[in-house]
Structure formats: C-alpha cells, structure tokens
Amino acid sequence: MNTSGIRPTGHILLVLPDEVETTTESGIVLATSSQHQREEMAQTEAVVVELGNTAYRDQVSPWCEVGDRVIFAKYAGTVSKGRDGRTYRLINDLDVKAILESSDV
C-alpha cells in the first residue's frame, strides 16, 4: 500500500531509495566522506512503490513491477518528500537500468 501520498502519472514510477545509515550496527558514527559515498551508492537502488497509469505502455511488457528492487541512474528523476516523512524519487519508466534479484534463492 502506498502511504506516501504521491501518485505517479504517465510513464513515471514512484520509487523509495535505500536509506543510508549514519551509524554502524556497533554505534560508530560514519564520517561525512563515508556517508556521502554511501549516499551516492544507495541513491541508485530503490524499491518500486507504484507505477504511473501509462508506465511501459509503449513496451512489449513491463520489465519491473511494484515491490521490485531496481537500479536507476544516480541523477534520474525528481526527489519528493512523502506525507509519511520518507524521501521518494519519481523516475521515468525507461530510467530503470536493472532489476536486482533476491538473494533468498
């Protein structure tokens, strides 16, 4: 269920980028440069939250769906804060570069 209050339109996907930890599991605060590097990497991976009403309509079939973990271009799309306080990204359907397969296999 989409609790963001953001509904993508057209060929747009709403994705939730991975959150970046500011401390390690043992409680060590990450340095600014380390945090910045992790943010850059994390911004390219996200979970698909919702598809716009015409996403992938001009393709043979959609190559991702709600719940998929995807990789997209680092600077793609528009950043938007959801009503749930999380930071989302609105990206074009063709900006998805890959789907990350589950490691639960």
C-alpha positions in Angstrom: 0.0 0.0 0.0 1.3 3.4 -1.0 1.4 5.6 2.2 3.4 8.4 0.6 0.5 10.5 -0.7 2.3 10.7 -4.0 0.7 9.1 -7.1 2.8 9.0 -10.2 1.2 9.8 -13.6 2.0 8.8 -17.1 5.3 7.0 -17.7 6.6 7.7 -14.2 7.5 5.3 -11.4 7.5 6.1 -7.7 10.5 4.5 -6.0 11.8 4.5 -2.5 15.6 4.8 -2.5 17.5 2.8 0.1 18.0 4.7 3.4 21.6 5.5 4.3 22.7 4.5 7.8 24.5 7.3 9.7 25.9 4.9 12.3 27.1 1.4 12.1 25.4 -1.5 13.9 28.0 -1.1 16.7 27.1 2.6 17.1 30.1 4.2 15.3 29.1 7.4 13.6 30.2 7.4 10.0 32.5 10.2 8.7 31.0 12.7 6.3 33.0 11.4 3.4 32.0 7.8 4.1 28.4 8.8 4.5 28.5 10.8 1.2 30.0 7.8 -0.7 27.3 5.5 0.8 24.5 8.0 -0.2 25.8 8.1 -3.7 25.7 4.4 -4.0 22.3 4.0 -2.2 20.6 6.5 -4.4 20.9 4.2 -7.4 19.0 1.4 -5.7 15.3 1.5 -4.7 12.1 -0.4 -4.3 9.3 0.3 -6.8 6.3 1.6 -4.9 3.9 2.5 -7.6 3.7 2.7 -11.4 2.1 5.6 -13.4 -1.0 4.8 -15.4 0.9 4.5 -18.7 4.2 3.2 -17.5 5.7 0.7 -20.0 2.6 1.0 -22.3 4.8 1.6 -25.3 6.9 -1.6 -24.5 6.0 -5.2 -25.2 5.7 -5.8 -21.4 6.8 -4.0 -18.2 10.2 -5.1 -17.0 9.6 -4.2 -13.4 6.6 -4.1 -11.1 5.6 -2.9 -7.6 7.9 -4.4 -5.0 10.9 -5.0 -7.3 14.3 -3.7 -6.2 15.8 -1.7 -9.1 18.8 0.2 -10.2 18.4 3.6 -11.9 20.7 6.4 -12.9 22.0 8.4 -10.0 20.6 11.8 -11.1 17.4 10.5 -12.6 14.0 11.9 -11.6 12.7 14.2 -9.0 13.1 13.9 -5.3 9.9 14.3 -3.3 9.1 14.1 0.4 6.1 11.8 1.1 3.4 12.6 3.8 4.9 9.6 5.7 8.2 11.6 6.0 10.2 9.4 3.7 12.1 10.7 0.7 10.9 9.2 -2.6 12.1 9.6 -6.2 9.8 10.0 -9.3 11.7 8.5 -12.3 10.8 7.8 -15.9 9.9 4.1 -16.6 12.9 3.9 -19.0 15.3 5.1 -16.4 15.2 1.6 -14.7 18.5 0.0 -15.7 18.2 -3.3 -14.0 16.2 -5.4 -11.5 18.1 -6.7 -8.5 17.4 -10.4 -8.0 16.6 -11.6 -4.5 19.4 -13.2 -2.6 16.9 -15.5 -0.9 17.4 -18.2 -3.6 
